[in-house]
Amino acid sequence: MREDDAEAEVGPPTVWVFHGEKARFASGVFKDRGTALQWVELHRLTGIVTEYPLGVGCYDLAVAEDLFRPSKPHHGTPVHVAGFSPSGHHIHVQDGNPA
């Protein structure tokens, strides 16, 4: 295995999700950033493209990797976990172009 391959396998695999401005739900899930940005450009979309871990919730991953330490009574509650956002990469886009 090449060193590049070993680095790529650190952490869970990820997907890239597009969430349109003022949209209630995400409208696209992609295997990589480039594919997501091509689709956004094709449709001239405005919103955010965010990298999400695959197979694990953002809250659980942040706690497991010691990126977040629950310290308040509401931490870990259903509302808190449901609203927890990933700490990974995200790209704001406007009219199909990175902003």
URQUIWO-V811260 format. One record per helix or strand of 3 or more residues. SS is the DSSP state (hx for helix, st for strand). FROM is the first residue (numbers start at 1). LEN is the number of residues. If there is no record, write none. Layout:
SS | FROM | LEN
SS | FROM | LEN
This chain:
hx | 3 | 6
st | 14 | 7
st | 28 | 3
hx | 33 | 11
st | 47 | 7
hx | 58 | 7
hx | 78 | 5
st | 90 | 5
